[in-house]
Amino acid sequence: MATDVDVQYFSHLNGLTLGNNWGDLIRLLDKALVTGVDFTQITAASIDAQGDVHITLYAAHNAMLFQVVELSGFAPASINQKYRIKGVPSATELILKPHTTIVEASIATIGSGKLASLGYDIIFRDTNDVKRVYRAKNPTAQHPFIRVDESLTSPDGTTGVYTPTYAKYAMVGLLEHMDHIDDYENPDVLQLPFDPVDPAKNWKITGTGTGVVRGWSRWYWAQSSGFESGVQISDSQASVVGNKAFTLCGSSDAFYLLSSTSTSVQGNKRVYGCGIHNSALDSSVIPPWFLLSNIWGSKASDTFYTDYGDGVTPLMQAELMSKFYTPRYNLTTRLSTHVFSTPLLPSYKSGFANDYSNLLGALEIPFYDQEKFLRGTLKHIHFACNAVPSKTVITASMADASMYVSDAAYTKDGTIKVVGGFYFYLGELE
């Protein structure tokens, strides 16, 4: 078997930033999903007796164990492929395990390298550079168009105006077809979330000042507070200045963003995500999409608890708050309102306690929807049946030949806020 190189992850430890600026989320997604992150000049490269490639860089690489590296411009051509980082001897050196075995014993020409992207294309972008539509490279019919919108005003610039100092979030949703960046009003095109009476509901900005309502499905990356139990905030409060801790992990099928909205407790991350899941049902009519998001149509002045409400903390605490969203499985009326889906978990304390004896207890996450259909399992992300290795830094681990990376996330033990976390399965290192 070949070493798996399909699932990639990125972190703030790679030198990427998710701060308090509009555009920060889109810039991060551009790099992680589409372009990857370039290394500095490779000054030396060699192949060892095991067929692994050793590279030395001009400056620090900021790379981590088990990330995926892509090399290009080398000779022989067999060097130009994807690798797993097998070792990190120093800040400027990496040992790379190739996906495809290299038969040559030496390198004639040194090329360039980068941390590989997750494998998406930018299908559409707007002239103001505040909107994107992403989609998997070489997509199947099931792969959605992923629209991310950081617009602050309605199209006319006056009937809807969101104050720039308010909480930072993108309007996010999935569509099955798009012909241009703002192609979201066709009632015959399925979306997630979806209101068949108002297909544009997810993308509207109405009102001004504290009365503005901006979007429906929201990925927050900067707020006035983190996930403090019992704390009420509003979008009209200024968001906290500073770079946030995050991990973004996934593939061209699905990805997840664990991010903190405050700098006070970096381990208190919320889980967002989207894409296609492993389906237990016929997905030829209803696509196997999922969306981990905060869906509400509140005014900027409306107060809410940071850790309470439908789907406010997907996968992370109690049934009500751990819900996420999928298309309704209705083969008669396909274009139906979306439904809540609920994860089937041993508890809502992933990564908090050592409840099981396994050194690495990673469990796939099945789920069902509000109409009691068992929908399938989420790709890549795993419930942690024991305490994650670290509550402060992202950690790479192995179980036999299986590669995992873990990171901390907010959870709740009864009424007490705690820090747990999740594992992400990266594949096999052969």
BAMARSE-207558 format. One record per residue (C-alpha): x, y, z; chain. Coordinates in steps of 0.02 Angstrom, whole numbers. Layout:
N
X;Y;Z;A
...
END
This chain:
430
0;0;0;A
53;180;-33;A
63;312;102;A
-98;414;108;A
-81;597;59;A
-263;650;35;A
-298;726;206;A
-201;883;252;A
-200;1000;401;A
-145;1178;437;A
-122;1278;597;A
-76;1450;660;A
90;1365;702;A
125;1362;514;A
139;1552;520;A
-39;1578;455;A
-148;1707;542;A
-331;1721;586;A
-346;1891;666;A
-472;2029;691;A
-474;2091;512;A
-607;2072;379;A
-537;1957;245;A
-437;1851;368;A
-549;1698;349;A
-553;1705;159;A
-364;1728;150;A
-341;1577;262;A
-461;1472;158;A
-373;1525;-3;A
-207;1459;62;A
-269;1303;149;A
-396;1247;20;A
-322;1308;-144;A
-141;1367;-155;A
-48;1287;-10;A
96;1373;80;A
262;1393;-11;A
426;1348;71;A
580;1456;56;A
718;1398;-60;A
769;1215;-45;A
959;1221;-29;A
993;1034;-21;A
900;872;-59;A
942;687;-56;A
864;514;-57;A
908;393;84;A
917;202;81;A
732;187;129;A
679;295;-18;A
635;444;92;A
680;619;31;A
779;735;146;A
768;921;111;A
854;1072;188;A
778;1245;172;A
853;1418;174;A
742;1473;319;A
626;1396;448;A
488;1292;369;A
359;1302;512;A
301;1129;457;A
238;990;571;A
240;802;576;A
122;714;454;A
79;868;354;A
76;843;166;A
218;918;62;A
215;938;-127;A
379;947;-224;A
393;1011;-403;A
528;1058;-528;A
644;916;-476;A
739;794;-585;A
713;649;-597;A
527;679;-623;A
479;542;-499;A
525;664;-359;A
382;779;-410;A
240;711;-304;A
160;723;-131;A
239;665;32;A
201;646;216;A
321;731;335;A
400;582;422;A
527;677;524;A
572;854;577;A
758;851;624;A
770;1040;638;A
684;1204;597;A
757;1198;420;A
758;1010;386;A
621;885;341;A
615;698;305;A
479;657;178;A
393;490;147;A
337;481;-37;A
163;428;-90;A
237;332;-237;A
400;237;-217;A
552;324;-291;A
667;202;-382;A
809;325;-415;A
949;345;-289;A
1001;525;-321;A
931;696;-364;A
997;787;-517;A
899;951;-504;A
828;1032;-347;A
658;1111;-369;A
536;1193;-248;A
414;1135;-115;A
261;1186;-18;A
135;1126;108;A
3;1055;-9;A
-175;1122;-11;A
-329;1018;27;A
-370;1012;-158;A
-499;1144;-203;A
-520;1272;-341;A
-586;1449;-329;A
-733;1438;-448;A
-790;1619;-429;A
-723;1774;-340;A
-793;1950;-338;A
-706;2110;-393;A
-705;2177;-214;A
-617;2018;-155;A
-738;1984;-11;A
-828;1832;-82;A
-774;1660;-141;A
-850;1503;-212;A
-741;1349;-183;A
-763;1174;-253;A
-661;1015;-253;A
-542;987;-397;A
-612;853;-514;A
-779;853;-423;A
-916;724;-431;A
-1098;778;-445;A
-1110;763;-256;A
-974;891;-218;A
-1056;1058;-171;A
-1011;1234;-220;A
-953;1312;-55;A
-995;1497;-47;A
-906;1607;82;A
-962;1788;92;A
-882;1925;199;A
-984;2067;122;A
-1031;2208;241;A
-1169;2286;138;A
-1318;2236;34;A
-1293;2243;-157;A
-1361;2421;-163;A
-1243;2475;-22;A
-1380;2563;78;A
-1525;2451;130;A
-1409;2339;228;A
-1250;2401;312;A
-1151;2301;442;A
-1033;2404;550;A
-851;2346;523;A
-806;2349;708;A
-941;2221;751;A
-909;2033;770;A
-818;1954;623;A
-905;1811;533;A
-929;1747;357;A
-1095;1696;283;A
-1068;1515;228;A
-1174;1392;131;A
-1174;1249;6;A
-1257;1250;-166;A
-1273;1112;-296;A
-1249;1227;-446;A
-1188;1405;-479;A
-1157;1506;-638;A
-1085;1661;-553;A
-1032;1723;-382;A
-1206;1785;-331;A
-1306;1644;-410;A
-1408;1592;-257;A
-1588;1644;-294;A
-1641;1497;-403;A
-1778;1403;-308;A
-1739;1245;-408;A
-1560;1234;-344;A
-1535;1147;-176;A
-1439;1242;-43;A
-1386;1209;135;A
-1458;1292;235;A
-1613;1307;128;A
-1779;1398;142;A
-1879;1353;-16;A
-1989;1507;11;A
-1838;1623;14;A
-1685;1545;-73;A
-1583;1705;-44;A
-1612;1703;145;A
-1436;1644;187;A
-1353;1790;99;A
-1461;1942;141;A
-1401;2097;235;A
-1544;2208;295;A
-1554;2357;410;A
-1419;2469;482;A
-1335;2505;648;A
-1375;2387;790;A
-1532;2332;697;A
-1437;2255;551;A
-1467;2072;512;A
-1322;1998;415;A
-1344;1823;345;A
-1412;1662;416;A
-1274;1529;424;A
-1120;1604;507;A
-939;1555;537;A
-874;1671;673;A
-687;1700;692;A
-682;1855;805;A
-806;1902;941;A
-804;2002;1102;A
-786;1844;1206;A
-739;1661;1193;A
-854;1519;1244;A
-872;1569;1425;A
-1012;1476;1512;A
-1156;1593;1556;A
-1085;1743;1462;A
-1202;1842;1350;A
-1135;1945;1205;A
-1201;2027;1046;A
-1131;2050;872;A
-1131;2239;897;A
-994;2225;1028;A
-818;2252;962;A
-721;2092;933;A
-560;2050;1025;A
-400;2108;939;A
-264;1979;910;A
-225;1820;814;A
-328;1667;857;A
-271;1488;878;A
-343;1370;745;A
-328;1204;657;A
-399;1172;483;A
-403;990;429;A
-483;891;288;A
-481;841;107;A
-567;887;-56;A
-721;797;13;A
-740;887;179;A
-647;1001;297;A
-660;1067;475;A
-602;1228;558;A
-569;1225;745;A
-550;1406;794;A
-552;1515;947;A
-647;1680;933;A
-550;1758;1076;A
-368;1761;1132;A
-404;1731;1316;A
-414;1540;1317;A
-341;1473;1155;A
-397;1295;1193;A
-581;1346;1187;A
-608;1316;1002;A
-773;1295;912;A
-791;1168;770;A
-852;1225;599;A
-851;1120;442;A
-936;1069;280;A
-931;949;134;A
-991;774;99;A
-1007;635;227;A
-1004;446;217;A
-1187;411;179;A
-1292;266;244;A
-1433;313;124;A
-1457;326;-64;A
-1366;487;-106;A
-1408;489;-292;A
-1553;610;-263;A
-1517;695;-96;A
-1331;741;-88;A
-1235;684;68;A
-1192;860;126;A
-1164;922;301;A
-1135;1095;375;A
-1068;1134;549;A
-1119;1315;572;A
-1214;1438;681;A
-1381;1468;596;A
-1482;1614;661;A
-1557;1773;591;A
-1525;1886;740;A
-1501;2074;740;A
-1330;2139;788;A
-1400;2205;953;A
-1480;2039;1004;A
-1389;1958;1150;A
-1354;1772;1154;A
-1258;1649;1260;A
-1093;1601;1181;A
-1121;1417;1224;A
-1310;1393;1217;A
-1432;1370;1073;A
-1471;1254;927;A
-1307;1200;848;A
-1207;1338;931;A
-1063;1220;971;A
-1075;1073;848;A
-1016;904;916;A
-956;983;1077;A
-1087;991;1217;A
-1259;919;1251;A
-1381;864;1117;A
-1461;1033;1087;A
-1298;1127;1057;A
-1207;986;965;A
-1326;979;817;A
-1276;1023;640;A
-1363;1033;472;A
-1399;917;325;A
-1522;921;179;A
-1689;842;220;A
-1698;662;157;A
-1861;682;60;A
-1864;590;-106;A
-2037;657;-148;A
-2004;842;-118;A
-1818;858;-147;A
-1808;1047;-123;A
-1858;1046;60;A
-1804;1144;213;A
-1644;1076;292;A
-1647;972;451;A
-1549;962;612;A
-1433;813;629;A
-1368;747;795;A
-1205;653;824;A
-1209;484;910;A
-1073;501;1040;A
-1019;407;1198;A
-1032;575;1287;A
-1018;760;1247;A
-845;771;1322;A
-735;723;1175;A
-552;728;1224;A
-583;782;1404;A
-565;625;1510;A
-478;456;1499;A
-638;356;1494;A
-560;211;1398;A
-394;119;1412;A
-336;139;1232;A
-182;247;1214;A
-266;328;1064;A
-454;308;1067;A
-517;384;905;A
-698;345;862;A
-791;385;701;A
-943;497;724;A
-1109;428;658;A
-1263;537;660;A
-1451;540;633;A
-1571;678;583;A
-1727;748;666;A
-1837;629;566;A
-1740;481;638;A
-1646;433;480;A
-1473;364;514;A
-1377;472;391;A
-1200;400;400;A
-1034;457;474;A
-930;615;464;A
-767;603;367;A
-597;634;450;A
-651;701;620;A
-656;576;766;A
-723;581;942;A
-580;566;1068;A
-621;428;1193;A
-474;480;1301;A
-397;647;1344;A
-312;723;1192;A
-122;729;1210;A
-118;918;1233;A
-244;1051;1277;A
-128;1191;1219;A
-44;1137;1056;A
-92;1031;906;A
-15;857;919;A
27;722;792;A
9;541;848;A
16;364;778;A
-79;204;815;A
11;64;723;A
26;138;547;A
-123;256;567;A
-85;442;574;A
-186;563;679;A
-177;743;731;A
-272;812;881;A
-318;983;943;A
-411;1056;1091;A
-591;1118;1085;A
-723;1187;1203;A
-837;1063;1288;A
-943;1057;1444;A
-953;935;1590;A
-1128;967;1654;A
-1127;1153;1693;A
-938;1166;1705;A
-840;1227;1555;A
-691;1117;1514;A
-568;1094;1371;A
-576;932;1273;A
-533;902;1091;A
-545;794;935;A
-437;678;830;A
-423;691;642;A
-379;533;546;A
-248;572;413;A
-227;399;336;A
-93;265;340;A
96;287;339;A
164;138;241;A
END
